[in-house]
């Protein structure tokens, strides 16, 4: 056997001796505690040698889960106390709630090994109903004589189960009482016939809880008002005063008589809403009427301007045409007059020549006959030249008048095109 093997054997023997020597003197025990109270579990070890002092640690578990923040435990409620001198280790739970119930164990760990594990201490939590219970309920608020009044008292179903009952005075007037429950609630039901005999009846329910010495209670009060039973709630809950616990008192109105001169704010609010709606409707109507009248006037003005523009465009395009027709008529008249004059002159030229020739032949001597013939011939040529010049003048006037009429027609077409182009650009106007 080598030296290394001997050393390992010595370590194993030492570890076995340590584990056999250490034992748990006090194990965790079962505990039962009321909700919102405090509880603790304790483990005490014995025969821990000097080699283990300050080198071991104690781990607490709940239902095999290590009590730590990683596992969802609130370490503000879970507190650990390690008294190494007395070898006592404690876990304390403050303000116990229903989720804290379960099994708790302590474990001794040394050199990263679990040497000892304690027994399981079981925690039982006695549940307390919420402060809002009991609740007295009626099936409706107003009753008439002869109707059946159904009243119930409700409480949270806890473990241990609470007890509900009617106040002895209330129980004498109720016809029957039935106890019912499910997984979350427990309640009692009773009935009574509405009559003058139950006028002013106070329906009181009592709640008995195991950890509360004084029962809780709540009441409802029946009043007759104009033949109807008006339901008002009178809270008469009794609170148990415990050591180091704050007590708060809240005043409540048990009954209330409405003053005849009191202002009904609901009616006033409704009246204000109606008036506001009416004013809004009137203002909207007036605005709509003003808009309609404005649009009509606008359309009428637009139509009037459009008619004026059309009349102006018509006169502008019509006047040059009338002027042109007048000029054409004047030109035709002048041309006819010139033509007639020309024809008359053309027909009278031979006659005048003959007349001149006869007069000249009579006055001229035989010696001058040759010169006279020459003069007549030159006169005839001169008349022909005058005729040709006259015809050229008439042709020039007709060409000038025709060019003027064509220019007028072209300008008219341009005005018409400009009108239509402007109309298409501006648009048809408002409807």
Secondary structure as UniProt FT lines:
FT   HELIX           3..21
FT   STRAND          23..26
FT   STRAND          31..34
FT   TURN            35..36
FT   STRAND          39..46
FT   HELIX           50..52
FT   TURN            53..55
FT   STRAND          56..62
FT   TURN            63..64
FT   STRAND          65..66
FT   HELIX           69..71
FT   TURN            75..77
FT   STRAND          78..83
FT   TURN            84..87
FT   STRAND          88..93
FT   HELIX           98..100
FT   STRAND          102..110
FT   TURN            111..112
FT   STRAND          113..117
FT   STRAND          121..126
FT   TURN            131..132
FT   STRAND          135..138
FT   STRAND          142..144
FT   TURN            145..146
FT   STRAND          148..156
FT   STRAND          163..166
FT   HELIX           168..173
FT   STRAND          177..181
FT   STRAND          185..193
FT   HELIX           196..198
FT   TURN            199..200
FT   STRAND          202..208
FT   TURN            210..211
FT   STRAND          216..225
FT   TURN            226..227
FT   STRAND          228..234
FT   TURN            243..244
FT   TURN            260..261
FT   HELIX           265..363
FT   HELIX           366..368
FT   HELIX           369..426
//
